[in-house]
């Protein structure tokens, strides 16, 4: 079963994970909030169920899994059902793209797709939430890969790799934040 199908068929389970792991969710949200600009038109690539888009003030989302898109839509997000690295929008339409790890960087060109979506007059800022391949969190998921519903097909990349790809796409002045370390032993499941 491919990753989109898994998220489509298990969307309620995925969404419920955030309720069961409120402290982990809040830590992820707080890390992202540090980078979100106050103004501008925002899009979340692979918006999922809208758990992050709503509190971050993101009004538009891209989501390939139909059931996930429906949950995000019920939360007030304008959702376009599409694959995140093939944005169905004209160039330079958004001031700010946000992407989280679920389908992020299926291929090396994801950052270039973000760059294409940005308006030329913006500062060219993007936020990519990821689980660093070298982190204890990623290693924990790797150890459970065979039995994981959501991370069976995941590929984790290092912050160094993502940084290099991001710079190739024309983004500079990279900043990194790490979170979840205090929650490593508390997290349940694998959302």
N, C-alpha and C positions, 0 to 999 in steps of 0.2 A: 504494500500500500504506500503510495507516495505521500509526501509531507502535507500537501494541500488537502488531500482526502482525509488524512488523520485529523487535521484541525477542523475540517468541515464536519466530520462525523462526531467528533468529541468536543465540540465547542463549549457545551455546558460544563463539562468536566474541567476544561482549561480555565474557563471564567471562574468557576468555583474555587480553584486553587488559590486565587488571590484573596478570597474571603478567609480561607483556612490559614493563610500565611500573611496576615495583615502587616506584620512588622517588616517582613522581607519586601513586600509590595511598597510600603511607605519608604523604605531605604532606597529602592530603585527610583521611585518617584522623586525623592529629594535630590538624588544625584542628577537626574535629568533637569530638574527645575533650575539648577545653577547655571545652565547654559541657554535656556529658552529666552529669546528676546521678548520684550514687553509688547512691541508693535509688529505689525506685518501679517500677511496672509500665510498661514502655516498648513502643511500637509504632513500626515503621518503615513509613511510607507509601511505596509503590512500592519495596519491599525488594529488587527485582531478584533477584540470585543469592545474596544474603545476605553478600556480601563485607564490608559495613560492619556489619551487624546483629550478626554473631557476635563480632567483637572489641570492639564497643561494649556488649555485654551485653543486646541487644534480643532478646526471646524470641518476639515476635509480629510478623508482617509482613502487609502488604496488597500484592498483586501482580496486575495484570491479565493478564500474559503467562504462560500455563500452563507452558511449558518453564522459564522463569525461576523460577517458583514451585516447580517440582519440584527444581531445583538448591538453592534456599534450604532447602527441606524436608530434603533429604539432609544439609545442614549443621546441622540441628537446630532450624530455625526453624519455629514453628507458623504456617503461611501460609494466609491466606484469599484466594481468587481474587476480586478485586473492583477497582474503580476507586478510586483514592486520594481523590478529592474527593467520593466518595459512600460514606463509611465504613459498613460493614455491622454496626456495633456500637451498643449502646445508648449514650445520652449519659453522660458522666462516668465512663467505664470505665477510662481510663488516666491515669497520673501524668505521662506525658511522650511526646509524639509527635516523631518525627524524619522529615524529608522531604529528599530530595536532588533534584538538578535534572532527572532524567530525564523525569518527567511533572509536576513541580512547577508549580503555577500555570497549569494549562491554562486556568484562568479565575480571575478576580479573587477569588472566594470561597473559595479553598483554605485560607487562614489561618483563616477562620471555621469551616471544617470541623474544623481542628485544635482550635480553642477548644471546640467542642461535645464533642469526645472527652475533654477533660480533666476530672478530678475537681475539684469546686468547692473543696475544701480544699487543693489543691496551689498552688504559687506561680504556676501558669499559664505555665509555660515551654515553649517549642517551639524546635526547631533546624531551620532550613531551609538546606541546602547549595545554593548556586546559583552559576552562572557569570554574573557581572555583565556586562550588555550593553556596558558601557563598557571592559571589560578587553581586553587584548591576546589573551587566550585566546578570548573570544567572537568577537572580530574575525577571528581565525584560522579558527574554525569557520564563520563567516559567509562567508568567502572561499571555503571548500570545500563550501558547502551543497549545491550541485548534484550533487556526487560522493560526499557523505557517506552512509554506510549509516544511521547512527544519528541524525544531526542534520539531516537533510533537512527534517523538519517541525518542528524545534525553534523555540521563541520565547524569546529572551533578554530579561530585564528588568533594569533598573538596581536597584542596592541601594536607591536612594531610593524607587522605585516599590514594591518589595517591603516596605520599611519602612512606607510609608504604608498599604498594604493590611493589614499586620500590626497596625498601631495601630487601624485601623478595626474590626478583629476583636476588639479588647480587650486586646492585648498591649502592654506598655510597658516602658521601660528597655532599649531595643534595644541590642545590641552586635554589632559586625561584625568579622570576621577575614578577611584576604585571604591566600591561599596560591597556590601554583603559579607565581609569577612567575619563580623561579629555574629552573623546569622547562619553561618555555615552549618552548624550542628542542629539548628532549629528547623531548617527548611524541610518540608515534607513534600514528596512528589517531585515533579519535574517541569513545572511551567516556566 
